């Protein structure tokens, strides 16, 4: 869960990340990951492992943007944060 109490679920079978509140009410979904297979949240930074693209992505929940993408062959790209 993030600091707002939202639960992020990697739904690999449906190629999305689902977001729920503490009562289990569906809030939103993210579809910018091929096959999210793992999620870790620390200090409102979310780390998502994408088994389709073989990359991991780091997203700031506070700033709503992609911070970093890393993938095969040492690819490591820093992206600007956007809303």
N, C-alpha and C positions, 0 to 999 in steps of 0.2 A: 504494500500500500504506500501511497505517497502521503505527504503531510496533510493533504485535504481529506484523507481517508478513502480515496478512490482505489479500487482494485483493478489491476491490469492483467489480462489473461491472454497468453499467446495461444491463438487458435490456428494451429498449423494446418489442420485439415481444410479450413475455409480461407486460408491466406489472409488472416486479419488479426489484429489485436483488439480485444473487446475491453471496454472500460465500464465498471459498475460502481455504484455507491455502496455504502456499508450495509444497506438494506437489501442489496442484490438487484436493485433496479438498473437496467441497462441505460447507460448515459451516451456512449458514442463508440465508434470503431475507427481504427486506423487501417488503411489498406496499402500503405506505402512500403510494406515489407513483402518479399516474395512468399516466404514460409517462416513466420516467426516461430522459433522453436525453444526459446528461453528468454526470460525477462528477469532483470535484477534492478531494483530501485534503491538508490542511496542519495540522500540529501537532495531529493527532487530532480535527480539526474537518472534517466532510465537507459539501461543497457539492453539492447535487443539482439539476440543471435538469430540470424536469418540463414536457415539451412539451404534455401534455394539458391541464393546468390553467393553463399559461402562468405558472407560478410557479417560483421557486427556493426551496429549503429549506436550512437550515443546521442540522446535527445534531452534537452533541458526542458523540464515541465514548467518551470517558472517563466522561461522566456519563449516557450512554444516554438522551438526550432531545432534542427539537426545540428549538432556540434561537431561530430566526427563520424567518419565511416572508415572502416578498415576491412580489408579483404585479402584474397590470395596474392601470392607473390609479393608480400610486404606492402601492398597498396595501403596508403594511409593518407586520407584527404580531410582537411579541415574545411568545413562549410560555414558560411556566415549564418548567424541566427536570424530567422525571419518569422513573422507572425502569420 
